[in-house]
């Protein structure tokens, strides 16, 4: 599949720390799309990942999907139906729980200017996030795989970190 086959409104889903934001930014730069990182809409800037009231997040999300050219990363199931209704392409990332945990620790300990970071915030190791990656995310994998099978959009599933790396090369994306 060519990157252009995914159209001008691309949704990227996958486990936490699977590379969604990095891929979204790379695609946005290559295609001239607006990158939308749902974590940044869901959390209050200049905080330690404090959540916005749900109604505020939903309003920001619904405003963002009205755009004509975007690549949006993040799961947020409650607002997924309207996002997918506007999408022209779908990417599902899969990495193992071990890879997600390793990337989470690396992000918190070593990365200062990562893609999709919260403005004015700093990543720090949190037990809630470790629990989310280790317990909640594996339960969601089947749901996202089912969604991938049922969705009637141009789509691609990248089933490992090495497949994600290969797509960067095939689509000539800069990290």
C-alpha positions in Angstrom: 0.0 0.0 0.0 1.2 3.5 -0.8 0.9 6.2 1.8 -1.3 8.3 -0.6 -3.8 5.4 -0.6 -4.8 6.4 3.0 -6.1 9.8 1.8 -6.0 13.1 3.6 -7.5 12.1 7.0 -5.6 9.3 8.6 -6.3 7.7 12.0 -3.5 5.9 13.8 -4.4 3.5 16.7 -2.3 1.3 18.8 -1.0 0.6 22.2 0.6 3.2 24.4 4.2 3.9 23.4 3.9 2.1 20.1 5.1 5.1 18.0 1.7 6.6 17.0 2.8 10.2 17.6 6.1 9.8 15.9 4.5 8.2 12.9 1.8 10.8 12.7 4.4 13.6 12.7 6.4 11.8 10.0 3.3 11.3 7.8 2.2 14.9 8.4 5.6 16.3 7.3 5.7 14.0 4.2 2.1 14.7 3.1 1.5 18.3 4.3 -1.2 17.2 6.8 -1.9 18.6 10.2 -0.8 16.3 13.0 -3.3 16.0 15.8 -2.1 14.2 19.0 -5.2 13.2 21.0 -3.2 13.0 24.2 -2.5 16.8 23.8 -6.3 17.4 23.5 -7.2 15.1 26.4 -4.7 16.7 28.9 -4.3 20.2 30.2 -1.1 21.8 28.9 1.6 22.8 31.4 0.5 20.1 33.9 1.7 16.6 34.9 -0.8 15.0 32.5 -4.0 16.3 34.2 -7.1 15.3 32.2 -9.4 17.9 30.8 -13.1 17.6 31.6 -14.5 15.0 29.1 -16.9 17.5 27.5 -14.0 19.9 26.7 -11.9 17.1 25.2 -14.8 15.9 23.1 -15.4 19.4 21.8 -11.7 19.8 20.9 -11.7 16.4 19.2 -14.9 17.1 17.2 -13.4 20.4 16.1 -10.2 18.8 15.0 -11.9 16.1 12.9 -13.7 18.8 10.9 -10.5 19.7 9.2 -9.9 18.4 5.7 -6.3 17.3 6.0 -5.0 15.6 9.2 -3.3 12.6 10.7 -4.6 11.9 14.1 -3.0 9.6 16.7 -4.6 8.2 19.8 -7.2 5.7 20.7 -9.9 7.3 23.0 -12.7 4.9 22.2 -15.6 7.2 23.3 -15.0 9.6 20.4 -13.7 7.0 17.9 -17.0 6.6 16.0 -17.1 10.2 14.8 -13.4 10.2 14.0 -13.6 7.1 11.9 -16.6 8.5 10.1 -14.5 11.4 8.9 -11.3 9.3 8.3 -10.1 8.3 4.8 -7.4 5.9 6.0 -6.5 3.8 9.1 -3.3 2.5 10.5 -3.1 0.0 13.4 0.2 -0.3 15.2 1.1 -3.4 17.2 4.1 -3.7 19.4 4.5 -6.1 22.3 3.8 -5.1 25.9 7.5 -5.5 26.6 8.3 -3.0 23.9 5.7 -0.6 25.1 7.0 -0.7 28.6 10.6 -0.3 27.4 9.6 2.7 25.3 7.7 4.2 28.2 10.7 4.1 30.5 13.0 5.4 27.8 10.6 8.3 27.1 10.3 9.2 30.8 14.0 8.9 31.6 15.8 10.1 28.5 13.6 11.9 26.0 13.0 15.6 26.5 11.6 16.7 23.1 9.5 13.8 21.9 6.7 13.9 19.4 3.3 14.3 20.9 4.6 15.5 24.3 2.3 17.6 26.4 3.1 21.3 26.0 5.0 22.5 29.2 4.7 19.0 30.7 7.4 16.4 31.4 7.0 12.7 31.2 7.5 10.9 34.5 7.2 7.3 35.5 3.7 6.7 37.0 2.3 3.4 38.3 -1.0 4.2 36.6 0.6 4.3 33.2 2.6 1.1 33.9 -0.7 -0.6 34.9 -2.3 0.7 31.8 0.4 -0.6 29.5 0.7 -4.0 31.3 -2.9 -4.7 32.1 -5.4 -2.5 30.2 -3.6 -2.4 26.8 -3.4 -6.2 26.3 -7.2 -6.4 26.8 -7.7 -3.7 24.1 -5.6 -5.5 21.5 -8.4 -7.9 20.5 -10.9 -5.0 20.2 -8.6 -3.0 17.9 -7.9 -6.1 15.8 -11.6 -6.7 15.4 -12.1 -3.0 14.5 -9.3 -3.3 11.9 -11.0 -6.4 10.3 -14.4 -4.6 10.2 -13.4 -1.1 9.1 -14.1 -0.4 5.5 -11.3 2.2 4.9 -8.0 1.8 3.2 -5.9 0.4 6.0 -2.6 -1.1 7.1 -1.7 -3.1 10.1 1.9 -2.9 11.3 2.3 -5.9 13.5 5.7 -5.3 15.1 8.4 -2.7 15.7 10.3 -4.0 12.7 7.3 -3.6 10.4 6.9 -0.1 11.7 10.5 0.6 10.9 10.1 -0.9 7.4 7.2 1.4 6.6 9.3 4.4 7.4 11.7 3.2 4.7 9.0 2.2 2.2 7.1 5.5 2.5 10.4 7.5 2.7 9.5 9.1 6.0 11.9 11.1 8.2 11.8 10.2 11.9 
